[in-house]
Amino acid sequence: MIRRVDLRGRVAAGEVSDLQAEVNALVPRAVFDVEKALDVVRPICLDVRHRGLEAIREYGEKFDHVRVEDIRVPAEALKTALEELDPEVRSAFEESIRRVREVSQDELTPDIASEPAPGGRVTQRFVPVQRVGLYVPGGRAPLASSVLMNVVPAQVAGVPSLAIASPPQKEFGGLPHPTVLAVCALLGIDEVYAMGGAQAIAGFAYGFDGCKKVNLITGPGNIYVVAAKRFLLGEVGIDSEAGPTEIAVLADDTADPKHVAADLISQAEHDPMAASVLVTPSETLAAAVEAELPGQVAQTKHQDRVTEALQGQQSAVVLVDDLEQGTAVVDAYAAEHLEIQTADAEERAGLITNAGAIFVGSWSPVSLGDYCAGSNHVLPTAGCACHSSGLSVRSFLKAMHVINYSRDALQEVAGHVVTLAHAEDLPAHGAAVSVRFPGER
């Protein structure tokens, strides 16, 4: 059901770039060709730019198989969705919101003031992006949890204008999934649009009749959403180019194979291209997990999807010489989600520098982070954790330096400014300082 890759004696901790190349060659991600998808989304985005709302309606009818005349979701539909939300589901969402909000509050950064010279002050201010478009997928599963993972940190950051887009659903009369609408209502978001795919991203980036242009777009989506975000980067800011989800589990013989198998399956459930990777020095654990997988897969609802993901090139049981080698391998792999189920899990987590999020020990499964840990589940994929972070309050803040020098503080450094300006053959730069001190050299 899942292939084996034996790295024993083959890959050792050395130059990170060399290790990354070897690991990526032996455990490649699923093919996710954003460049090719750009050819599809480019004309869609440009059409939305020129024709606006009518183009969005037409592409919604073409791709989502439902024509929506009123793209903006009526306030009454949001209210009804919340009223009809199962009380137990509502309670679970409320607890998830509470936890994410508490963690987000702790992420807020105060302004930082420095005084590099008497009378010279530089303050770094953190200010919220003024308008954000949040995308919530509506494909294989209604990812209503993505609503709160995007909205809560944006609200805590102080973003004054938030809009949400989620694809129209034919079975719900052209509205987004009712659970998505209910969570929007729960969070006080009243600007919600029934639009999906590249046309939604373009709609946010360019604006259209009834919807002002946004400054930043966040949220996961399929390959066409990702390609549209890449195409429109520069027109707007984006959070990331999220690819298929992935989990890596670093485990030793203290791990419970039932737990490990269940965690691998949980990510495979997302998408046939999802990656599920176990890295272990224990042949016994590897064999036990391999034996456990078929029975658990047979009992899960989406077994076809799970089976395809587990049998893909992107998934594997990876045998390593020892935990030191295993730690180097998972660090080079830079997984979106990294679980560490070893006897020294907490200490070993401290050795990791590349992961979207780290789940420590047997009682911290990825599913916890997806919903109720308080952490954010919008995370870098495809190895991007080596240079990028997951969504957080900081994603919605801009840093600005505010420079405030007195006359004496400028005079003290004026000579250096003039010297450096002339060294770069920019004499007017120097003159902008020296003109303030006539008669002085």
C-alpha positions, 0 to 999 in steps of 0.5 A: 500500500505504501512504498519503502525507501531505504536510506540506511548508509546512503544519506548522512547529515552534511551540507543542507543543500546536498541533503535536500537535493538527495531527499527530494530525489528519493521522496519527490512531491507529487507533480504540481505544475503551477507554470502550466496552470498559469496558461489557463488562469492568465486569460481568466484573470485578464478577462475579470480585469476588463469585464469584472462582475459579468466575467466572474458570473460566467466563469462560475457558471462554467466551472462551478456549474451554477450561475449566480446573479447576486455574487455577494451573499445576502445578510439573511443567508449568513444569519440563517446558516448560523441559526441552522448550524448544529449546536455541537458543531457551533460549540466546537468552532467557538472553542477553536476560535477562542484558542486561535484568538488567544494564540494570535493575541500573544503574537502581537508585536509592540512598536520597537524604538531605538536611539542610535544617537542622542536625539536620533530615534528610529521606531519600527511601527507595525500597522495592519494591511488595510483590506484583505481578501480571504479565500476558502476552498469548496472542493472535496471538503467544505473547509470551514475551519479555514475561515477562522484560521484566516479571519482570526489573526487578521482581526487580531492584527486590526485589519479594518476591511475583510472580505471572503470568497468561497465557491458557489455550490449548486446543491445550495442554490449558488451559495457557498457551503452553509457551514462556511457561511455559518462560521463567517457569521460567527466571526462577524464577517458580512462581506462574503462572495459566492465566487471561486477559482482564479476568477475569485482571486482576480476579482479581489485583486482588481476589484469589481462592481460592489467589491473594492480592490484588496491589498492582500489575498490569503488562504489555500486553494487548488492549483488554479487558485495558486497559479492565479495568486502567482500571476497577480503577485505584485498587483496584490500581496499573497500569503503563499503558493500552497500545494498539496498537503503533506505530513512527515512523521519521525518515529522510533520504536516507542511510537504506537503503529496504530497512531502513526498509521492513523496520522498518515491516513489523515493527511492522505484523506485531503487529496490524491496528491497528498504526501504521507511520509514516515521516517524511522530507524526501526524496521519493527515499527516500519513493518507494524505501520505497513501492516496497520495501514490496509485495515484502517484504510478499509474503514475510512470513508474516502478510501479511494482517495487515501489509497491513491495518495499512499501509493503515490510517489510522494508517500513512503516509509523511509528507513534511516540508520538512526534518529540523528540521520532521521532528524537530518532527513526530515529537516531537509524535507521541510514538511508542512506538518512534522510529527515527532513521536520518539522517546526524546520528542521535545528535545528532538523538536528543538533540533528542527529548523525547517517545518511548517508546524511541529507536533510533539509526542504521541498526543499532538496529532496534526488533526489537533492543529487543523482544528483546536490546538490554537495554532494556524493550519495555513502552512507552507508546503512543497519544502517552502518551510525552509524559507517561509512561515505559516499564516499568523498575525504577522502575515497581516501586519506591515513594518514601517520605520519612523525616523525622527532626528533632531538638528544636533543628531543630524549635524553629528552624522552629516559628514558621514552622509555626505561622504557616502553620497559622494562615494556612490556618485549621488552628490544631490543626496549629500546636498540634501543634508549639507544645505541644512547647515550653510557655512559648515563643512 
